[in-house]
């Protein structure tokens, strides 16, 4: 990555110490209009740029434990995709984008922040599709690629009738919102999902922010719409892998969450992550004990992967 290391920073390969960093004040960040949609964006820290983007249903604060490890050495960018966190929803007449569309959104966020230089992009779960697509479509703007317990689909095929699927997702969300389902159950469902995907068995996100973001119908609609595009995004990325190779000198890291169990499900998941690393010519790492929401269980390991993966 271009640019001098900020004064007092350690080398990019140095690892943060393990532990839970303290939280900063929970301000609202910036709201930038990206492709006509007001998006909530946060940029903090100093030095070379890295961008963090979360999986299905994630909000910006899911990275709160990771960010303090990075900000002394990196300018850290986070944003909420439409409908999530504090971002406005995607317009109903616009199809939810798949992998390439989300890669273009990442580029647009960086452009809006006047950060045109190479950036290390890190994506968790579903967002691993998005950042890999960004690295393939914008290789000159990519300094490193980090896939954090990323989604894996070995032979994906797009599902038929995307417009009909999107209509059904929007109708379901509208009916649920009219019945006050998100308001009554949204925060509780979010907390149950977080507890089920961490070895801590707790949601470390601030309760007021969870209530603020997950009581809304827009968050449910975003989750349902994005979920309907999951296999489309996987298939689109598979096509990009054939036509848009990653740069030969691009550092790529696959960081897998190992829950410490030795059951079949864990073995198969870690094998799939190793296969993904082999496919991309990436460094494979695992961190344990950690559930799928490894930003809560091992924020230090996530930060180390980002700091170490820079061209």
Backbone bond lengths (Angstrom), bond angles and torsions (degrees), N, CA, C in turn:
res aa  C-N    CA-C-N  psi(-1)  N-CA   C-N-CA  omega(-1)  CA-C   N-CA-C  phi
1 X - - - 1.458 - - 1.514 109.40 -
2 X 1.333 115.76 141.92 1.447 119.05 179.03 1.513 110.49 -78.29
3 X 1.332 115.33 162.02 1.453 119.64 178.18 1.511 112.09 104.63
4 X 1.318 116.86 143.15 1.460 121.20 -179.44 1.511 110.70 -77.15
5 X 1.321 115.34 149.36 1.452 120.34 176.16 1.518 108.64 -69.73
6 X 1.331 118.73 135.35 1.459 120.98 -179.65 1.516 111.40 -61.47
7 X 1.305 115.14 151.33 1.457 120.99 -178.03 1.512 110.82 -58.29
8 X 1.330 115.49 133.38 1.447 120.75 176.47 1.497 114.62 85.59
9 X 1.355 119.09 -3.03 1.463 121.01 -178.23 1.505 110.33 -81.25
10 X 1.325 115.74 149.06 1.444 119.69 176.62 1.517 109.13 -82.30
11 X 1.325 120.26 166.88 1.448 121.89 176.11 1.518 110.73 -58.64
12 X 1.356 115.53 152.62 1.462 119.57 -173.92 1.508 112.57 -62.95
13 X 1.305 118.88 -23.28 1.455 120.23 -179.34 1.508 114.30 -82.54
14 X 1.336 117.87 -9.13 1.457 119.97 -178.87 1.517 110.64 -67.48
15 X 1.320 116.46 145.09 1.460 120.83 -174.48 1.517 110.84 -102.70
16 X 1.351 116.97 137.46 1.454 119.45 174.90 1.512 110.35 -69.66
17 X 1.322 115.30 153.14 1.457 118.94 177.61 1.510 110.41 -72.30
18 X 1.330 116.29 152.08 1.454 120.59 -178.39 1.522 109.82 -74.18
19 X 1.315 115.29 145.47 1.461 119.51 177.66 1.504 110.45 148.95
20 X 1.327 116.93 -178.66 1.448 122.52 -179.84 1.519 108.68 -106.87
21 X 1.360 117.80 111.76 1.452 119.44 179.82 1.519 111.03 -71.35
22 X 1.323 115.50 158.19 1.456 119.26 178.62 1.520 109.63 -75.00
23 X 1.327 115.80 152.43 1.450 121.36 179.61 1.522 110.34 -85.75
24 X 1.338 114.59 147.22 1.446 120.16 172.02 1.520 109.98 -89.33
25 X 1.328 118.03 -179.90 1.453 120.71 178.15 1.522 110.55 -65.15
26 X 1.344 115.90 142.41 1.461 121.40 -175.60 1.525 109.99 -91.02
27 X 1.350 118.25 69.22 1.453 120.16 176.39 1.526 109.06 -80.49
28 X 1.334 116.30 174.19 1.450 120.56 -171.01 1.519 113.96 -91.22
29 X 1.335 119.53 -1.34 1.442 120.71 178.05 1.516 111.93 68.81
30 X 1.342 116.07 -147.91 1.455 123.22 -178.20 1.519 109.44 -110.73
31 X 1.317 115.69 155.00 1.453 121.28 168.66 1.521 106.74 -119.18
32 X 1.335 116.27 114.52 1.458 122.30 -178.29 1.520 109.18 -115.07
33 X 1.310 116.96 140.34 1.461 120.63 177.69 1.520 108.31 -85.15
34 X 1.324 116.36 110.67 1.455 123.55 -178.74 1.518 108.44 -114.05
35 X 1.326 116.88 116.49 1.466 121.36 -177.58 1.530 111.20 52.58
36 X 1.327 115.20 38.21 1.453 120.66 176.61 1.513 115.62 84.56
37 X 1.337 117.90 -0.25 1.466 121.62 -177.21 1.533 109.31 -114.10
38 X 1.334 119.16 126.38 1.468 120.23 175.23 1.535 110.63 -68.45
39 X 1.328 116.32 116.01 1.453 121.83 -179.53 1.518 110.45 -112.57
40 X 1.315 115.61 139.45 1.457 121.87 174.54 1.524 108.89 -80.87
41 X 1.342 115.57 123.92 1.467 121.83 -175.39 1.522 108.38 -132.52
42 X 1.320 115.82 140.82 1.466 121.01 174.08 1.520 108.50 -126.49
43 X 1.327 116.29 133.84 1.460 122.69 175.34 1.524 107.46 -133.77
44 X 1.320 116.46 124.88 1.467 120.87 -175.71 1.519 109.65 -151.31
45 X 1.332 115.74 161.13 1.455 120.59 179.10 1.510 111.76 97.58
46 X 1.332 115.48 -162.34 1.455 121.16 -177.04 1.525 108.73 -150.74
47 X 1.325 114.88 159.74 1.454 119.52 176.74 1.513 112.92 96.10
48 X 1.319 117.96 -165.52 1.463 122.30 179.73 1.514 111.66 -55.89
49 X 1.309 115.76 154.84 1.463 121.15 -169.97 1.524 111.06 -91.91
50 X 1.340 115.75 138.44 1.459 121.55 166.40 1.518 107.97 -132.71
51 X 1.315 115.29 147.45 1.461 121.33 -179.38 1.519 108.50 -121.38
52 X 1.339 116.22 133.25 1.457 123.29 -179.01 1.520 108.60 -115.24
53 X 1.322 116.81 129.70 1.458 120.10 178.95 1.523 109.47 -137.67
54 X 1.332 116.09 135.73 1.455 121.87 -169.85 1.514 114.17 -96.38
55 X 1.325 115.28 173.73 1.449 122.30 -176.51 1.513 113.20 -81.55
56 X 1.314 115.28 -165.44 1.455 122.71 -176.39 1.529 110.37 -56.90
57 X 1.335 115.94 123.84 1.451 120.86 176.67 1.514 115.87 80.24
58 X 1.332 118.37 5.59 1.471 120.94 -176.32 1.519 111.55 -81.30
59 X 1.323 115.38 155.50 1.459 123.07 173.76 1.526 109.47 -123.24
60 X 1.328 115.37 168.28 1.456 120.01 -174.16 1.520 112.80 -57.42
61 X 1.341 117.40 -33.77 1.465 119.33 -173.86 1.519 113.14 -73.57
62 X 1.338 118.31 -8.50 1.460 119.38 175.79 1.528 111.88 -67.00
63 X 1.340 117.14 -13.18 1.467 121.65 177.67 1.529 112.44 -99.25
64 X 1.324 117.61 4.04 1.469 119.97 -171.68 1.524 113.59 -58.11
65 X 1.316 118.50 -33.47 1.466 120.42 -178.57 1.526 111.95 -77.44
66 X 1.334 117.07 -22.44 1.465 121.50 -179.31 1.527 111.26 -83.27
67 X 1.324 116.29 -39.48 1.461 121.43 -169.57 1.530 113.55 -57.35
68 X 1.345 120.62 -43.98 1.470 118.45 -179.33 1.526 114.01 -61.22
69 X 1.327 117.85 -24.70 1.460 119.96 175.04 1.527 111.69 -71.31
70 X 1.327 117.13 -23.33 1.463 121.44 -172.33 1.520 113.98 -100.29
71 X 1.339 117.47 -34.47 1.456 119.71 -169.24 1.527 115.31 -62.59
72 X 1.349 121.22 -24.83 1.463 117.12 174.22 1.528 113.52 -67.57
73 X 1.332 117.45 -16.98 1.464 121.24 -171.71 1.520 113.63 -126.53
74 X 1.331 118.00 -11.76 1.454 122.23 -177.28 1.529 110.33 -140.13
75 X 1.321 115.39 149.48 1.457 120.68 163.73 1.526 106.64 -83.39
76 X 1.319 117.20 116.95 1.458 122.48 -171.54 1.528 109.37 -104.01
77 X 1.313 115.90 124.35 1.463 122.60 178.96 1.525 108.58 -111.52
78 X 1.333 115.43 130.94 1.469 122.04 172.15 1.514 108.08 -131.58
79 X 1.318 116.97 151.00 1.459 119.66 174.69 1.521 109.28 -151.36
80 X 1.326 114.86 156.66 1.457 121.72 175.69 1.526 108.52 -97.40
81 X 1.331 116.29 125.63 1.461 118.38 173.20 1.536 109.10 -64.16
82 X 1.323 117.32 161.29 1.476 119.92 -174.26 1.525 112.57 -51.72
83 X 1.336 114.88 132.23 1.456 122.01 178.01 1.508 114.16 89.94
84 X 1.315 117.92 -23.33 1.460 121.43 179.86 1.528 110.21 -89.74
85 X 1.330 115.53 159.21 1.460 119.81 174.83 1.509 111.23 54.61
86 X 1.337 115.87 -121.84 1.462 122.00 -178.84 1.522 111.92 -110.96
87 X 1.329 118.12 15.12 1.463 121.45 179.94 1.524 111.26 -85.83
88 X 1.321 115.28 149.87 1.462 120.80 175.04 1.529 109.90 -69.27
89 X 1.317 118.06 158.29 1.468 120.34 -178.67 1.523 112.81 -74.33
90 X 1.326 115.10 157.38 1.459 121.23 170.64 1.533 108.03 -67.07
91 X 1.335 118.30 135.94 1.474 119.05 179.01 1.521 111.87 -57.06
92 X 1.318 115.81 144.08 1.462 120.87 -177.20 1.520 112.36 -63.18
93 X 1.342 117.41 -28.25 1.463 120.09 -177.89 1.521 112.76 -87.61
94 X 1.333 116.61 7.04 1.467 120.66 179.59 1.524 109.10 -116.85
95 X 1.334 116.29 126.01 1.458 119.59 179.89 1.519 109.75 -66.36
96 X 1.358 115.69 139.67 1.461 119.93 177.52 1.532 108.68 -63.47
97 X 1.327 118.26 129.89 1.467 119.85 -175.63 1.518 112.57 -69.21
98 X 1.329 115.26 156.91 1.462 120.83 174.48 1.526 108.39 -98.98
99 X 1.322 118.39 -145.30 1.472 120.57 -170.69 1.529 112.16 -64.14
100 X 1.333 117.29 -49.25 1.463 119.57 -177.58 1.525 111.41 -65.06
101 X 1.334 116.40 -40.19 1.458 119.27 179.07 1.513 112.31 -62.25
102 X 1.331 117.24 -39.38 1.467 119.93 178.14 1.534 110.57 -70.48
103 X 1.333 117.43 -33.15 1.465 119.54 174.67 1.525 110.51 -62.93
104 X 1.335 116.76 -40.93 1.462 119.88 177.24 1.527 110.53 -64.90
105 X 1.337 116.91 -35.46 1.465 119.38 178.31 1.529 110.70 -64.53
106 X 1.336 117.36 -42.39 1.464 120.68 177.19 1.522 110.38 -58.36
107 X 1.329 115.79 -46.05 1.473 119.19 178.39 1.519 110.79 -59.64
108 X 1.343 117.03 -42.55 1.454 120.55 -178.01 1.529 111.25 -65.45
109 X 1.332 117.78 -37.00 1.467 120.73 176.63 1.531 110.26 -62.80
110 X 1.315 117.07 -46.06 1.467 120.67 179.16 1.523 110.70 -63.44
111 X 1.333 117.02 -39.93 1.459 120.22 178.11 1.523 110.69 -63.31
112 X 1.335 117.23 -43.26 1.462 120.90 -178.83 1.520 111.77 -63.36
113 X 1.331 116.28 -28.50 1.464 120.91 178.06 1.524 112.05 -88.93
114 X 1.339 117.16 3.46 1.466 122.81 -177.94 1.529 110.75 57.11
115 X 1.325 115.12 47.47 1.466 122.34 177.48 1.531 108.53 -121.02
116 X 1.340 117.43 75.07 1.464 120.36 -173.68 1.516 114.83 -82.85
117 X 1.343 117.16 -11.74 1.462 119.87 -175.25 1.506 113.18 -74.81
118 X 1.320 117.20 173.92 1.471 120.73 179.68 1.525 111.99 -58.58
119 X 1.317 115.30 141.30 1.466 122.75 -173.59 1.516 109.04 -132.27
120 X 1.319 116.66 139.12 1.462 120.88 170.29 1.517 107.91 -84.08
121 X 1.335 116.79 122.75 1.463 120.76 -176.90 1.526 108.97 -109.55
122 X 1.333 115.98 131.70 1.461 122.20 -178.66 1.512 108.76 -126.16
123 X 1.335 116.43 126.07 1.459 120.89 -178.83 1.511 111.29 -125.87
124 X 1.320 115.63 136.78 1.460 121.77 -179.97 1.514 109.90 -102.19
125 X 1.324 116.99 136.65 1.456 123.44 172.98 1.525 110.02 56.25
126 X 1.343 117.96 -123.59 1.460 121.38 -179.83 1.523 112.21 -55.71
127 X 1.331 117.75 -35.98 1.459 120.65 -177.14 1.527 112.51 -68.20
128 X 1.335 118.29 -10.43 1.463 119.56 171.40 1.522 110.10 -60.88
129 X 1.336 117.82 -35.47 1.469 120.37 173.98 1.525 110.52 -58.75
130 X 1.326 116.39 -42.98 1.462 120.95 -174.14 1.527 111.48 -67.18
131 X 1.334 117.22 -45.92 1.464 118.64 -176.35 1.525 111.43 -72.83
132 X 1.338 117.39 -33.20 1.462 118.26 175.72 1.531 110.18 -65.48
133 X 1.338 116.78 -40.26 1.459 119.79 176.47 1.529 110.39 -62.07
134 X 1.324 117.45 -39.79 1.470 120.85 177.37 1.529 110.16 -59.90
135 X 1.330 117.24 -46.87 1.461 120.42 -178.69 1.523 111.58 -62.40
136 X 1.316 117.33 -33.03 1.465 120.75 -179.81 1.528 111.73 -78.73
137 X 1.316 117.29 -37.06 1.458 120.53 -177.77 1.517 112.79 -85.11
138 X 1.331 117.55 -26.73 1.463 121.93 -178.40 1.532 110.05 -129.37
139 X 1.330 117.55 61.69 1.473 119.29 -175.53 1.526 112.97 -62.14
140 X 1.336 117.54 -32.63 1.451 119.64 179.72 1.508 113.96 -70.02
141 X 1.324 116.95 -15.51 1.459 120.67 -179.51 1.527 111.86 -105.51
142 X 1.326 116.40 9.15 1.461 120.85 -176.23 1.520 110.13 -113.22
143 X 1.332 115.71 121.49 1.468 121.25 178.25 1.518 111.61 -97.35
144 X 1.317 117.60 -20.65 1.456 121.76 -179.64 1.507 109.04 -172.03
145 X 1.330 115.54 156.49 1.459 121.74 -177.87 1.525 108.38 -131.29
146 X 1.342 116.58 124.74 1.463 122.24 -178.77 1.518 108.48 -125.80
147 X 1.328 116.01 122.05 1.458 122.40 178.03 1.522 108.21 -108.70
148 X 1.324 115.94 115.82 1.452 122.20 -172.43 1.522 109.58 -103.89
149 X 1.346 115.72 102.40 1.460 120.99 -176.57 1.526 109.52 46.97
150 X 1.328 114.59 48.60 1.455 121.32 -171.91 1.517 113.37 -68.98
151 X 1.323 114.95 152.59 1.460 121.11 175.13 1.526 109.82 -61.86
152 X 1.325 116.42 145.00 1.463 122.42 -178.61 1.522 108.42 -132.20
153 X 1.318 116.45 126.53 1.465 122.80 174.78 1.528 106.81 -134.82
154 X 1.337 118.70 100.96 1.463 121.11 -172.82 1.529 114.05 -62.51
155 X 1.329 119.23 -37.40 1.462 121.24 -176.51 1.524 109.35 -140.90
156 X 1.328 117.34 70.10 1.470 119.88 -172.97 1.524 112.32 -80.63
157 X 1.314 114.86 150.24 1.461 122.18 174.40 1.521 107.62 -134.04
158 X 1.328 117.40 135.05 1.472 119.01 179.58 1.522 110.78 -64.26
159 X 1.325 115.13 144.06 1.470 120.25 179.00 1.522 109.65 -80.35
160 X 1.325 118.13 151.35 1.470 120.34 -179.22 1.522 111.89 -73.78
161 X 1.325 114.66 166.83 1.474 124.25 172.74 1.527 112.82 54.28
162 X 1.341 118.74 58.82 1.468 119.15 -178.93 1.525 113.13 -61.66
163 X 1.323 117.66 -37.43 1.462 119.54 -179.29 1.526 110.86 -65.73
164 X 1.321 116.64 -40.12 1.462 120.01 178.96 1.519 111.05 -67.59
165 X 1.329 117.14 -39.46 1.467 120.63 178.16 1.525 110.43 -63.37
166 X 1.325 116.53 -41.64 1.462 120.02 179.73 1.522 110.53 -65.99
167 X 1.322 116.62 -40.13 1.467 120.27 177.57 1.525 110.74 -61.02
168 X 1.332 116.55 -42.14 1.465 120.04 179.19 1.522 111.21 -65.15
169 X 1.337 117.40 -39.25 1.466 120.39 178.53 1.515 110.98 -63.84
170 X 1.318 117.36 -43.37 1.460 120.72 179.94 1.527 111.49 -67.05
171 X 1.335 116.21 -39.06 1.468 119.36 179.24 1.525 111.09 -65.96
172 X 1.332 116.55 -40.43 1.466 120.19 178.12 1.523 110.94 -62.88
173 X 1.321 116.31 -44.17 1.465 120.36 179.59 1.521 110.93 -64.59
174 X 1.326 116.52 -39.68 1.464 119.86 -179.67 1.525 111.02 -64.60
175 X 1.324 116.67 -43.01 1.463 119.90 179.60 1.525 111.35 -65.78
176 X 1.331 116.38 -41.81 1.463 120.15 179.33 1.519 111.25 -64.99
177 X 1.328 116.61 -39.09 1.458 120.17 179.90 1.529 110.94 -67.39
178 X 1.318 116.23 -39.69 1.466 119.80 177.85 1.527 111.34 -62.05
179 X 1.331 116.62 -29.22 1.473 121.05 178.39 1.528 112.02 -91.08
180 X 1.344 117.17 8.64 1.466 123.47 177.87 1.528 112.91 64.13
181 X 1.326 117.81 23.62 1.458 120.24 -179.40 1.530 111.99 -63.21
182 X 1.347 119.64 -47.88 1.471 117.67 178.74 1.527 112.91 -60.37
183 X 1.322 116.76 -40.56 1.468 119.96 -178.65 1.520 111.01 -63.95
184 X 1.335 116.66 -41.98 1.459 120.83 -175.81 1.527 112.78 -80.34
185 X 1.342 117.27 -36.47 1.460 120.12 -169.76 1.527 114.43 -119.62
186 X 1.321 117.38 -14.84 1.459 119.50 -173.74 1.526 114.25 -54.32
187 X 1.354 119.66 -54.69 1.465 119.32 179.97 1.521 113.44 -61.37
188 X 1.343 117.77 -37.86 1.472 120.63 -179.90 1.526 110.73 -66.02
189 X 1.329 117.19 -42.00 1.471 120.20 178.59 1.518 110.28 -65.16
190 X 1.335 116.84 -41.69 1.465 120.40 176.84 1.532 110.48 -57.47
191 X 1.333 116.77 -45.61 1.464 119.75 -177.64 1.525 111.17 -67.26
192 X 1.314 117.73 -39.52 1.463 120.27 177.50 1.523 110.94 -62.66
193 X 1.331 116.70 -41.82 1.465 120.20 179.54 1.523 110.79 -64.34
194 X 1.333 117.16 -41.41 1.461 119.83 179.35 1.528 111.31 -65.85
195 X 1.313 116.75 -42.26 1.462 120.01 179.92 1.522 111.52 -64.53
196 X 1.326 116.83 -34.90 1.466 120.70 -179.24 1.521 112.44 -73.06
197 X 1.338 117.65 -18.01 1.467 120.41 -175.10 1.526 112.82 -115.07
198 X 1.326 116.39 20.55 1.463 120.96 171.96 1.527 108.69 -131.13
199 X 1.318 116.51 149.85 1.459 118.79 174.64 1.525 110.41 -75.86
200 X 1.330 117.66 -17.47 1.460 121.49 175.87 1.532 111.58 -70.26
201 X 1.334 115.13 -23.90 1.460 121.54 -175.23 1.528 111.97 57.42
202 X 1.342 114.80 40.77 1.455 120.05 175.21 1.516 109.27 -150.69
203 X 1.317 115.99 152.18 1.456 122.06 175.27 1.513 107.61 -95.49
204 X 1.326 116.87 113.74 1.458 121.05 -175.88 1.517 112.87 -86.57
205 X 1.323 117.64 -0.14 1.456 120.11 178.12 1.527 110.42 -70.66
206 X 1.334 117.65 145.83 1.468 120.49 179.99 1.532 111.23 -61.56
207 X 1.323 116.51 129.61 1.464 121.31 -177.06 1.529 112.99 -57.63
208 X 1.347 120.01 -41.21 1.476 118.15 179.30 1.528 112.62 -61.86
209 X 1.336 116.99 -37.01 1.466 119.23 179.17 1.520 111.23 -71.34
210 X 1.326 117.01 -37.23 1.468 119.69 176.93 1.529 109.72 -61.12
211 X 1.321 116.87 -45.39 1.472 119.56 178.87 1.527 110.61 -63.49
212 X 1.302 116.35 -42.30 1.463 120.30 -176.79 1.529 111.78 -63.11
213 X 1.324 116.91 -37.90 1.464 120.72 -172.33 1.523 113.99 -95.15
214 X 1.331 118.08 -28.78 1.460 119.42 -172.60 1.527 113.79 -105.07
215 X 1.324 116.96 3.44 1.462 119.66 171.60 1.525 111.88 -86.19
216 X 1.312 118.01 -3.35 1.452 121.78 -171.33 1.524 111.70 -93.86
217 X 1.328 115.48 146.63 1.450 120.07 174.47 1.507 112.62 -67.21
218 X 1.341 117.18 -27.64 1.469 118.91 -178.88 1.520 111.59 -66.09
219 X 1.340 117.95 -33.23 1.461 119.27 179.14 1.525 110.81 -68.81
220 X 1.329 117.37 -40.09 1.464 120.08 177.12 1.521 110.42 -65.35
221 X 1.321 116.49 -43.26 1.465 119.23 179.96 1.522 110.82 -62.55
222 X 1.338 117.09 -41.46 1.466 119.82 178.74 1.516 111.01 -62.20
223 X 1.328 116.86 -43.59 1.464 120.48 -179.25 1.525 111.07 -62.16
224 X 1.327 117.16 -45.30 1.460 119.93 -178.45 1.524 111.38 -68.11
225 X 1.323 116.77 -41.02 1.465 119.41 -179.59 1.521 110.95 -66.76
226 X 1.320 116.73 -42.77 1.460 119.36 -179.48 1.527 110.59 -67.21
227 X 1.321 116.74 -37.84 1.458 119.84 -179.35 1.532 111.58 -64.44
228 X 1.334 117.25 -34.18 1.463 119.09 178.53 1.525 111.96 -66.53
229 X 1.325 117.00 -20.13 1.474 121.42 -178.06 1.521 112.32 -98.14
230 X 1.321 117.96 6.30 1.464 120.46 -174.03 1.532 112.01 -58.55
231 X 1.321 117.90 -54.58 1.460 119.87 -178.52 1.519 111.75 -68.87
232 X 1.325 117.41 -29.44 1.463 119.74 174.69 1.524 110.24 -63.27
233 X 1.347 116.35 -43.04 1.465 119.98 178.36 1.520 111.32 -63.78
234 X 1.337 116.21 -41.04 1.464 119.81 179.11 1.521 111.27 -63.50
235 X 1.335 117.14 -43.07 1.459 120.81 -179.81 1.528 110.93 -67.72
236 X 1.316 116.86 -39.02 1.465 120.46 178.54 1.520 110.56 -63.54
237 X 1.336 117.36 -40.60 1.453 120.42 178.00 1.529 110.95 -66.58
238 X 1.328 117.21 -39.11 1.464 120.21 177.76 1.522 110.61 -59.12
239 X 1.333 117.15 -39.64 1.466 120.52 177.20 1.525 110.89 -66.75
240 X 1.329 117.38 -40.03 1.462 120.37 177.89 1.525 111.66 -62.79
241 X 1.327 116.18 -34.99 1.464 118.83 178.99 1.522 111.74 -62.03
242 X 1.327 117.33 -26.69 1.456 120.63 179.52 1.526 112.36 -84.33
243 X 1.322 117.32 -26.16 1.463 120.06 -171.60 1.525 114.42 -113.60
244 X 1.328 117.88 -18.86 1.473 121.22 -175.61 1.521 109.24 -131.73
245 X 1.334 118.32 84.35 1.459 120.38 -176.55 1.524 112.33 -67.33
246 X 1.315 115.09 152.40 1.465 120.03 172.03 1.522 109.65 -71.16
247 X 1.327 118.33 147.88 1.466 119.87 175.30 1.526 111.07 -57.74
248 X 1.315 115.94 141.68 1.471 120.39 -175.77 1.519 111.83 -61.93
249 X 1.337 117.16 -29.83 1.463 119.86 -176.32 1.523 113.05 -98.89
250 X 1.333 117.39 11.97 1.466 119.41 -177.91 1.520 110.24 -78.92
251 X 1.333 118.33 123.71 1.474 119.73 174.53 1.530 110.48 -71.03
252 X 1.311 116.12 129.31 1.461 122.17 179.75 1.521 108.35 -130.40
253 X 1.320 116.89 133.43 1.459 122.25 177.61 1.521 109.85 -127.37
254 X 1.314 115.98 133.59 1.462 122.77 170.78 1.520 106.99 -108.13
255 X 1.327 117.01 116.20 1.455 122.45 179.10 1.522 108.69 -108.65
256 X 1.322 116.58 115.05 1.462 121.81 -177.02 1.516 110.29 -102.70
257 X 1.319 115.97 144.36 1.464 122.24 176.35 1.518 109.53 -90.35
258 X 1.314 116.26 123.61 1.467 123.21 178.44 1.523 107.33 -110.80
259 X 1.320 116.29 113.46 1.466 119.20 -176.32 1.522 113.31 -77.03
260 X 1.357 117.12 0.11 1.454 120.54 178.03 1.508 114.12 84.55
261 X 1.320 117.27 -7.94 1.452 120.78 176.37 1.523 109.40 -81.67
262 X 1.286 117.43 158.51 1.457 120.34 -178.69 1.517 111.33 -117.34
263 X 1.318 116.00 28.04 1.446 120.39 179.22 1.515 112.05 -79.60
264 X 1.308 115.51 173.35 1.461 121.50 -177.24 1.524 112.23 -62.05
265 X 1.318 115.45 -41.50 1.461 119.17 -178.04 1.520 111.55 -60.49
266 X 1.329 117.34 -43.89 1.462 120.58 178.79 1.524 110.91 -65.09
267 X 1.326 116.99 -44.36 1.466 119.75 -179.69 1.526 111.27 -61.06
268 X 1.321 116.88 -42.11 1.457 119.88 -178.85 1.521 111.63 -67.89
269 X 1.334 115.92 -38.69 1.467 118.67 179.62 1.526 110.91 -65.85
270 X 1.313 117.79 -45.45 1.463 119.92 179.98 1.530 110.83 -65.51
271 X 1.328 117.20 -35.53 1.468 119.71 176.38 1.524 110.60 -64.10
272 X 1.327 117.03 -39.77 1.463 120.56 178.15 1.525 110.98 -64.65
273 X 1.322 117.28 -38.27 1.462 120.44 177.62 1.530 111.20 -67.54
274 X 1.320 117.28 -38.58 1.476 119.78 175.87 1.526 110.85 -64.89
275 X 1.330 117.01 -39.27 1.463 120.46 177.47 1.531 110.78 -63.85
276 X 1.333 116.79 -38.95 1.457 120.01 177.30 1.521 110.62 -62.63
277 X 1.327 116.74 -43.55 1.459 120.48 178.31 1.526 110.80 -61.24
278 X 1.324 117.27 -42.23 1.461 120.84 179.03 1.528 110.89 -63.75
279 X 1.331 116.89 -41.52 1.459 121.11 179.55 1.523 111.74 -59.94
280 X 1.333 116.23 -38.46 1.463 120.93 -176.06 1.523 113.19 -93.44
281 X 1.325 117.48 -1.64 1.455 119.71 -174.30 1.510 111.52 63.79
282 X 1.336 116.11 36.11 1.463 122.08 -173.66 1.519 111.24 -98.63
283 X 1.331 114.68 161.21 1.459 120.46 168.55 1.526 107.86 -75.34
284 X 1.303 116.22 131.62 1.465 120.64 177.61 1.520 109.38 -100.82
285 X 1.322 115.78 132.01 1.459 122.40 174.04 1.519 107.99 -133.58
286 X 1.299 115.38 151.80 1.460 119.99 169.19 1.519 107.83 -129.10
287 X 1.320 115.50 152.20 1.454 120.13 178.37 1.522 108.45 -130.61
288 X 1.315 115.41 135.46 1.464 120.77 -176.26 1.530 109.68 -142.96
289 X 1.317 117.53 150.73 1.469 124.99 -8.28 1.523 110.22 -80.53
290 X 1.308 115.70 136.71 1.462 120.16 179.95 1.509 109.29 -155.51
291 X 1.331 116.22 138.72 1.443 121.93 171.40 1.517 110.10 -89.34
292 X 1.321 114.90 -175.00 1.465 119.55 -176.99 1.525 111.26 -58.94
293 X 1.324 118.39 -35.56 1.464 121.33 176.99 1.530 108.04 -83.56
294 X 1.321 115.23 65.23 1.462 120.43 -172.09 1.515 112.72 -69.92
295 X 1.322 118.93 -12.63 1.465 120.49 174.49 1.523 111.31 -65.31
296 X 1.344 117.25 -25.50 1.458 120.92 176.32 1.529 111.01 -85.55
297 X 1.326 116.16 -43.26 1.464 119.69 -174.47 1.529 112.88 -77.04
298 X 1.333 117.98 -39.97 1.460 121.18 -177.00 1.525 111.14 -138.20
299 X 1.327 117.31 65.79 1.466 119.12 178.75 1.523 112.72 -61.10
300 X 1.336 116.74 -29.55 1.463 119.71 178.90 1.519 111.20 -65.90
301 X 1.335 117.81 -40.32 1.461 121.11 179.50 1.526 110.92 -68.21
302 X 1.334 116.81 -38.29 1.459 120.36 176.71 1.528 110.11 -62.05
303 X 1.326 116.85 -46.48 1.453 120.73 179.76 1.519 111.71 -62.75
304 X 1.329 117.36 -40.77 1.464 120.47 178.36 1.514 111.34 -61.40
305 X 1.326 116.90 -41.41 1.465 119.70 178.69 1.531 110.97 -61.71
306 X 1.322 116.73 -41.06 1.472 120.00 179.45 1.522 110.31 -67.46
307 X 1.332 117.56 -45.93 1.464 120.16 -178.04 1.527 112.05 -65.10
308 X 1.300 117.09 -33.91 1.465 120.72 -175.60 1.519 112.93 -81.47
309 X 1.342 117.31 -18.59 1.467 121.26 -173.09 1.515 109.31 -102.85
310 X 1.296 116.51 82.22 1.470 121.21 -178.06 1.505 109.30 -146.54
311 X 1.338 114.83 130.26 1.455 120.14 176.38 1.516 108.52 -82.65
